[in-house]
């Protein structure tokens, strides 16, 4: 299991949480997605062998959010 945290530029409304959660959760191997509205962070837990951090980043970007940092 790996955990990644992505710092986004901004989340402008609570519906952003549902949009990001649904998009990232649909990726193979993703076990848990937590979107923190107040800090504009997305935490993702996924299985190491079937989850790609690049796929997560691409999904978030395609949904219209800019990633500032990844941990």
N, CA, C and O atoms as a GROMACS GRO file, in nm:
protein
  284
    1UNK      N    1   0.086  -0.118   0.000
    1UNK     CA    2   0.000   0.000   0.000
    1UNK      C    3   0.090   0.124   0.000
    1UNK      O    4   0.185   0.132   0.077
    2UNK      N    5   0.059   0.217  -0.085
    2UNK     CA    6   0.130   0.345  -0.086
    2UNK      C    7   0.030   0.457  -0.061
    2UNK      O    8  -0.089   0.445  -0.093
    3UNK      N    9   0.079   0.563  -0.003
    3UNK     CA   10  -0.004   0.681   0.024
    3UNK      C   11   0.061   0.802  -0.041
    3UNK      O   12   0.182   0.822  -0.030
    4UNK      N   13  -0.019   0.881  -0.108
    4UNK     CA   14   0.028   1.003  -0.175
    4UNK      C   15  -0.061   1.117  -0.131
    4UNK      O   16  -0.181   1.100  -0.108
    5UNK      N   17  -0.002   1.235  -0.119
    5UNK     CA   18  -0.076   1.356  -0.088
    5UNK      C   19  -0.043   1.459  -0.196
    5UNK      O   20   0.074   1.483  -0.226
    6UNK      N   21  -0.146   1.518  -0.252
    6UNK     CA   22  -0.131   1.618  -0.357
    6UNK      C   23  -0.185   1.752  -0.307
    6UNK      O   24  -0.300   1.761  -0.263
    7UNK      N   25  -0.102   1.854  -0.315
    7UNK     CA   26  -0.144   1.989  -0.279
    7UNK      C   27  -0.196   2.056  -0.406
    7UNK      O   28  -0.122   2.070  -0.503
    8UNK      N   29  -0.321   2.097  -0.405
    8UNK     CA   30  -0.381   2.162  -0.521
    8UNK      C   31  -0.377   2.313  -0.503
    8UNK      O   32  -0.363   2.363  -0.391
    9UNK      N   33  -0.389   2.384  -0.614
    9UNK     CA   34  -0.388   2.530  -0.605
    9UNK      C   35  -0.507   2.580  -0.524
    9UNK      O   36  -0.488   2.650  -0.425
   10UNK      N   37  -0.627   2.545  -0.564
   10UNK     CA   38  -0.745   2.584  -0.487
   10UNK      C   39  -0.858   2.487  -0.512
   10UNK      O   40  -0.865   2.422  -0.617
   11UNK      N   41  -0.946   2.478  -0.415
   11UNK     CA   42  -1.074   2.412  -0.432
   11UNK      C   43  -1.177   2.520  -0.405
   11UNK      O   44  -1.180   2.579  -0.297
   12UNK      N   45  -1.260   2.547  -0.503
   12UNK     CA   46  -1.349   2.662  -0.493
   12UNK      C   47  -1.487   2.632  -0.435
   12UNK      O   48  -1.556   2.724  -0.391
   13UNK      N   49  -1.526   2.507  -0.436
   13UNK     CA   50  -1.660   2.476  -0.383
   13UNK      C   51  -1.664   2.332  -0.333
   13UNK      O   52  -1.582   2.250  -0.374
   14UNK      N   53  -1.757   2.301  -0.247
   14UNK     CA   54  -1.767   2.165  -0.194
   14UNK      C   55  -1.793   2.058  -0.300
   14UNK      O   56  -1.759   1.941  -0.279
   15UNK      N   57  -1.851   2.093  -0.412
   15UNK     CA   58  -1.874   1.993  -0.516
   15UNK      C   59  -1.743   1.944  -0.578
   15UNK      O   60  -1.739   1.838  -0.641
   16UNK      N   61  -1.635   2.020  -0.559
   16UNK     CA   62  -1.503   1.977  -0.604
   16UNK      C   63  -1.464   1.846  -0.536
   16UNK      O   64  -1.399   1.760  -0.596
   17UNK      N   65  -1.504   1.831  -0.411
   17UNK     CA   66  -1.472   1.710  -0.334
   17UNK      C   67  -1.529   1.588  -0.404
   17UNK      O   68  -1.459   1.488  -0.423
   18UNK      N   69  -1.656   1.594  -0.442
   18UNK     CA   70  -1.721   1.480  -0.508
   18UNK      C   71  -1.660   1.452  -0.644
   18UNK      O   72  -1.640   1.336  -0.681
   19UNK      N   73  -1.630   1.556  -0.719
   19UNK     CA   74  -1.572   1.542  -0.853
   19UNK      C   75  -1.436   1.472  -0.847
   19UNK      O   76  -1.410   1.379  -0.922
   20UNK      N   77  -1.349   1.518  -0.757
   20UNK     CA   78  -1.215   1.460  -0.745
   20UNK      C   79  -1.223   1.318  -0.688
   20UNK      O   80  -1.156   1.228  -0.737
   21UNK      N   81  -1.304   1.300  -0.585
   21UNK     CA   82  -1.317   1.168  -0.524
   21UNK      C   83  -1.362   1.064  -0.626
   21UNK      O   84  -1.303   0.956  -0.636
   22UNK      N   85  -1.466   1.095  -0.701
   22UNK     CA   86  -1.518   1.000  -0.801
   22UNK      C   87  -1.415   0.972  -0.910
   22UNK      O   88  -1.397   0.857  -0.951
   23UNK      N   89  -1.347   1.075  -0.957
   23UNK     CA   90  -1.248   1.057  -1.063
   23UNK      C   91  -1.131   0.972  -1.022
   23UNK      O   92  -1.091   0.881  -1.094
   24UNK      N   93  -1.074   1.001  -0.906
   24UNK     CA   94  -0.957   0.927  -0.859
   24UNK      C   95  -0.996   0.786  -0.812
   24UNK      O   96  -0.922   0.691  -0.835
   25UNK      N   97  -1.111   0.774  -0.748
   25UNK     CA   98  -1.156   0.643  -0.698
   25UNK      C   99  -1.180   0.544  -0.812
   25UNK      O  100  -1.174   0.422  -0.792
   26UNK      N  101  -1.208   0.594  -0.932
   26UNK     CA  102  -1.234   0.506  -1.046
   26UNK      C  103  -1.106   0.443  -1.102
   26UNK      O  104  -1.114   0.352  -1.185
   27UNK      N  105  -0.990   0.489  -1.059
   27UNK     CA  106  -0.863   0.435  -1.108
   27UNK      C  107  -0.835   0.298  -1.046
   27UNK      O  108  -0.870   0.275  -0.930
   28UNK      N  109  -0.772   0.208  -1.121
   28UNK     CA  110  -0.740   0.076  -1.068
   28UNK      C  111  -0.646   0.085  -0.948
   28UNK      O  112  -0.548   0.160  -0.949
   29UNK      N  113  -0.676   0.008  -0.845
   29UNK     CA  114  -0.589  -0.001  -0.729
   29UNK      C  115  -0.611   0.104  -0.622
   29UNK      O  116  -0.553   0.094  -0.514
   30UNK      N  117  -0.694   0.203  -0.649
   30UNK     CA  118  -0.718   0.307  -0.549
   30UNK      C  119  -0.812   0.252  -0.441
   30UNK      O  120  -0.922   0.207  -0.471
   31UNK      N  121  -0.766   0.257  -0.318
   31UNK     CA  122  -0.842   0.205  -0.204
   31UNK      C  123  -0.919   0.315  -0.132
   31UNK      O  124  -1.033   0.294  -0.089
   32UNK      N  125  -0.857   0.434  -0.118
   32UNK     CA  126  -0.919   0.541  -0.041
   32UNK      C  127  -0.878   0.676  -0.098
   32UNK      O  128  -0.762   0.696  -0.136
   33UNK      N  129  -0.974   0.768  -0.104
   33UNK     CA  130  -0.948   0.905  -0.148
   33UNK      C  131  -1.010   0.998  -0.044
   33UNK      O  132  -1.127   0.984  -0.008
   34UNK      N  133  -0.930   1.091   0.004
   34UNK     CA  134  -0.978   1.191   0.100
   34UNK      C  135  -0.943   1.328   0.045
   34UNK      O  136  -0.825   1.359   0.024
   35UNK      N  137  -1.043   1.411   0.022
   35UNK     CA  138  -1.022   1.546  -0.027
   35UNK      C  139  -1.048   1.642   0.088
   35UNK      O  140  -1.157   1.645   0.145
   36UNK      N  141  -0.947   1.721   0.121
   36UNK     CA  142  -0.957   1.817   0.230
   36UNK      C  143  -0.980   1.956   0.172
   36UNK      O  144  -0.888   2.019   0.121
   37UNK      N  145  -1.104   2.001   0.182
   37UNK     CA  146  -1.145   2.127   0.119
   37UNK      C  147  -1.068   2.247   0.172
   37UNK      O  148  -1.019   2.328   0.094
   38UNK      N  149  -1.057   2.259   0.304
   38UNK     CA  150  -0.994   2.378   0.363
   38UNK      C  151  -0.846   2.392   0.330
   38UNK      O  152  -0.796   2.504   0.320
   39UNK      N  153  -0.776   2.282   0.315
   39UNK     CA  154  -0.632   2.288   0.285
   39UNK      C  155  -0.600   2.258   0.139
   39UNK      O  156  -0.484   2.260   0.100
   40UNK      N  157  -0.701   2.230   0.058
   40UNK     CA  158  -0.685   2.198  -0.084
   40UNK      C  159  -0.588   2.082  -0.107
   40UNK      O  160  -0.501   2.088  -0.193
   41UNK      N  161  -0.605   1.977  -0.027
   41UNK     CA  162  -0.520   1.858  -0.040
   41UNK      C  163  -0.604   1.736  -0.075
   41UNK      O  164  -0.720   1.724  -0.037
   42UNK      N  165  -0.540   1.647  -0.149
   42UNK     CA  166  -0.601   1.519  -0.184
   42UNK      C  167  -0.508   1.409  -0.134
   42UNK      O  168  -0.391   1.405  -0.172
   43UNK      N  169  -0.560   1.321  -0.049
   43UNK     CA  170  -0.483   1.208   0.002
   43UNK      C  171  -0.536   1.081  -0.063
   43UNK      O  172  -0.657   1.057  -0.064
   44UNK      N  173  -0.444   1.000  -0.115
   44UNK     CA  174  -0.483   0.879  -0.187
   44UNK      C  175  -0.404   0.761  -0.131
   44UNK      O  176  -0.282   0.768  -0.119
   45UNK      N  177  -0.474   0.653  -0.099
   45UNK     CA  178  -0.412   0.527  -0.062
   45UNK      C  179  -0.444   0.427  -0.172
   45UNK      O  180  -0.559   0.412  -0.213
   46UNK      N  181  -0.340   0.358  -0.219
   46UNK     CA  182  -0.362   0.262  -0.327
   46UNK      C  183  -0.262   0.148  -0.318
   46UNK      O  184  -0.160   0.157  -0.250
   47UNK      N  185  -0.294   0.040  -0.388
   47UNK     CA  186  -0.205  -0.075  -0.393
   47UNK      C  187  -0.088  -0.043  -0.486
   47UNK      O  188  -0.106   0.011  -0.595
   48UNK      N  189   0.030  -0.077  -0.440
   48UNK     CA  190   0.152  -0.038  -0.509
   48UNK      C  191   0.165  -0.098  -0.648
   48UNK      O  192   0.216  -0.032  -0.739
   49UNK      N  193   0.120  -0.221  -0.666
   49UNK     CA  194   0.141  -0.289  -0.793
   49UNK      C  195   0.039  -0.253  -0.901
   49UNK      O  196   0.061  -0.283  -1.018
   50UNK      N  197  -0.072  -0.190  -0.863
   50UNK     CA  198  -0.173  -0.158  -0.966
   50UNK      C  199  -0.211  -0.011  -0.971
   50UNK      O  200  -0.306   0.027  -1.040
   51UNK      N  201  -0.139   0.072  -0.899
   51UNK     CA  202  -0.172   0.213  -0.893
   51UNK      C  203  -0.053   0.296  -0.941
   51UNK      O  204   0.061   0.272  -0.900
   52UNK      N  205  -0.079   0.391  -1.026
   52UNK     CA  206   0.027   0.476  -1.079
   52UNK      C  207   0.008   0.620  -1.033
   52UNK      O  208  -0.096   0.681  -1.062
   53UNK      N  209   0.105   0.677  -0.960
   53UNK     CA  210   0.096   0.818  -0.922
   53UNK      C  211   0.078   0.910  -1.042
   53UNK      O  212   0.012   1.013  -1.032
   54UNK      N  213   0.136   0.874  -1.155
   54UNK     CA  214   0.119   0.955  -1.276
   54UNK      C  215  -0.027   0.954  -1.323
   54UNK      O  216  -0.078   1.056  -1.367
   55UNK      N  217  -0.093   0.839  -1.313
   55UNK     CA  218  -0.235   0.831  -1.349
   55UNK      C  219  -0.320   0.917  -1.257
   55UNK      O  220  -0.415   0.982  -1.301
   56UNK      N  221  -0.286   0.917  -1.128
   56UNK     CA  222  -0.359   1.000  -1.032
   56UNK      C  223  -0.343   1.147  -1.068
   56UNK      O  224  -0.440   1.222  -1.073
   57UNK      N  225  -0.219   1.188  -1.093
   57UNK     CA  226  -0.193   1.328  -1.129
   57UNK      C  227  -0.264   1.367  -1.258
   57UNK      O  228  -0.322   1.476  -1.266
   58UNK      N  229  -0.260   1.281  -1.357
   58UNK     CA  230  -0.327   1.310  -1.485
   58UNK      C  231  -0.478   1.323  -1.465
   58UNK      O  232  -0.541   1.410  -1.524
   59UNK      N  233  -0.535   1.238  -1.383
   59UNK     CA  234  -0.679   1.243  -1.358
   59UNK      C  235  -0.717   1.375  -1.290
   59UNK      O  236  -0.813   1.440  -1.332
   60UNK      N  237  -0.644   1.413  -1.189
   60UNK     CA  238  -0.672   1.538  -1.119
   60UNK      C  239  -0.658   1.657  -1.214
   60UNK      O  240  -0.740   1.749  -1.212
   61UNK      N  241  -0.555   1.655  -1.296
   61UNK     CA  242  -0.532   1.764  -1.393
   61UNK      C  243  -0.644   1.769  -1.497
   61UNK      O  244  -0.692   1.877  -1.531
   62UNK      N  245  -0.685   1.653  -1.547
   62UNK     CA  246  -0.792   1.648  -1.646
   62UNK      C  247  -0.925   1.698  -1.589
   62UNK      O  248  -1.010   1.748  -1.663
   63UNK      N  249  -0.942   1.685  -1.459
   63UNK     CA  250  -1.063   1.735  -1.394
   63UNK      C  251  -1.061   1.887  -1.376
   63UNK      O  252  -1.160   1.947  -1.335
   64UNK      N  253  -0.947   1.949  -1.408
   64UNK     CA  254  -0.937   2.094  -1.406
   64UNK      C  255  -0.868   2.155  -1.287
   64UNK      O  256  -0.885   2.273  -1.259
   65UNK      N  257  -0.790   2.074  -1.214
   65UNK     CA  258  -0.722   2.123  -1.094
   65UNK      C  259  -0.571   2.120  -1.114
   65UNK      O  260  -0.517   2.027  -1.174
   66UNK      N  261  -0.503   2.222  -1.065
   66UNK     CA  262  -0.359   2.231  -1.077
   66UNK      C  263  -0.292   2.175  -0.951
   66UNK      O  264  -0.327   2.213  -0.839
   67UNK      N  265  -0.197   2.085  -0.972
   67UNK     CA  266  -0.122   2.025  -0.861
   67UNK      C  267   0.002   2.108  -0.838
   67UNK      O  268   0.083   2.128  -0.929
   68UNK      N  269   0.019   2.157  -0.715
   68UNK     CA  270   0.136   2.237  -0.681
   68UNK      C  271   0.248   2.154  -0.622
   68UNK      O  272   0.366   2.187  -0.639
   69UNK      N  273   0.212   2.046  -0.552
   69UNK     CA  274   0.314   1.966  -0.482
   69UNK      C  275   0.261   1.824  -0.462
   69UNK      O  276   0.140   1.801  -0.455
   70UNK      N  277   0.355   1.730  -0.454
   70UNK     CA  278   0.321   1.589  -0.432
   70UNK      C  279   0.411   1.534  -0.324
   70UNK      O  280   0.532   1.554  -0.327
   71UNK      N  281   0.354   1.464  -0.228
   71UNK     CA  282   0.432   1.401  -0.121
   71UNK      C  283   0.395   1.256  -0.107
   71UNK      O  284   0.450   1.186  -0.022
   0.00000   0.00000   0.00000
